[in-house]
Amino acid sequence: MSENATLSVSRRKFEPLPEWVGPSTRLVHGARRPDFNAGSVVPPIYQTSTFHWPSARSEATGHGDAYLYTRTLNPTAEEPVELVRQLEGAEAARLFASGMGAISAAVLSLLRSQEELVALRTLYGGTTDLISELLPRYGVRVRQVDDSEAAEPEAVLREGTRLAILESPTNPTLRVHDIARWAEAADRVGAVLLVDNTFATPINQNPIALGADLVVHSATKYLGGHSDLLGGVLLGSRDLLNRIDAKTYLGATPDPFAAFLLTRGLRTLALRVARHNENARRVAEAARGHPSLAAVHYPGWANPAEEEIAKKQMRGRGGVVSLSFKGGSEAADRFLSHLRFVHIASSLGGVESLVSVPRETSHRHLSDEELAARNIDPGLVRISFGIEDPEDLVRDVAEALDSVG
Ligand SMILES: Cc1ncc(COP(=O)(O)O)c(C=O)c1O
């Protein structure tokens, strides 16, 4: 390149939106910046691993303001993460190649040998595997607590706890935990509180406003929303995220195309989540009390205290419902084989309804005792309701339930 050439892409700021805009407007108009090349309404995908430098000398080129290499930063990856940052009300955010990429970067960066991690026993299976199998090899002390213990965070978090990990609602039994109370208890002992907000989505719940230090999303789920990408987002203060710089050397950077798909999915997040919320609630209410069911798991339904917490911290209860069959795995299998619109697959948060058996998917690495400790019985199925018409889903589930007898 000639000496006077400008960098091919320089880091332009996003056009700011007024504070008062609602989430749907923010999702449609947020994180946009002018495309000076062709004026395209939808920003181009910078499908490149690297960027031209006009000079090898960083002082001469102002590299601090430029894109250098996609593992570190790519313009296409900045848009979706900025949208989620605005929705979650976080100071800073980073995009990862998957939810597990975000979670592992956070725990590996923040914990050292001999420090203590406290985590809910009912975390997503991948997170449980990470903290119970990998971390102890590096000398991290891991303490897992049951849902009942988690109702008293002041007793659970103590001096020396470095990091606490919470999910609410939990996967797959949809228990609800008091995020503000956990945040206060973590603060008191100087621990960092990380909340996995994947199930709730930023439309239904904002843990940072409740006092959490870090929020993580598997963007693979509701944020992307179409079951066609993998991604993760980590959010928090600028200071804390600067300490979690492991992403660049752990390598969990998203491909630009996945980042493009994520922006596209995010534009409709608020609309989709409203329908997911409605569908899950209508089916949960219709299924409640069915003679073939031992329990319907839905956020806030475990006990009156959790209902109060859910009312306080959630604007909607999310799109997931779990059903526990009295007749165990045989009854569950009969139910699954009668579903017409709910397909068997191990993910959630997409436009299509999906059902999985947690013992066979997200929690398959756990022993029978560990599964029992988490209330994951053989007849438990987890359904992620999509955006189909509510009447069709209610009918589909009702007919499948009746087929169980
Ligand atoms: C609650 C929760 N957190 C994290 C993850 C991991 O995300 P990913 O599959 O994008 O790595 C999942 C995946 O199912 C999840 O359900």
The ligand as a Gaussian input file, in Angstrom:
#p B3LYP/6-31G(d) Opt

LIG

0 1
 C      -27.914000     -22.165000      30.094000
 C      -26.836000     -22.476000      29.108000
 N      -25.642000     -21.880000      29.253000
 C      -24.629000     -22.136000      28.386000
 C      -24.771000     -23.021000      27.356000
 C      -23.614000     -23.285000      26.443000
 O      -23.750000     -22.577000      25.269000
 P      -23.117000     -23.052000      23.851000
 O      -23.789000     -24.304000      23.457000
 O      -23.417000     -21.881000      22.962000
 O      -21.653000     -23.231000      24.086000
 C      -25.999000     -23.649000      27.150000
 C      -26.177000     -24.594000      26.023000
 O      -27.116000     -25.348000      25.943000
 C      -27.060000     -23.374000      28.054000
 O      -28.257000     -23.971000      27.922000

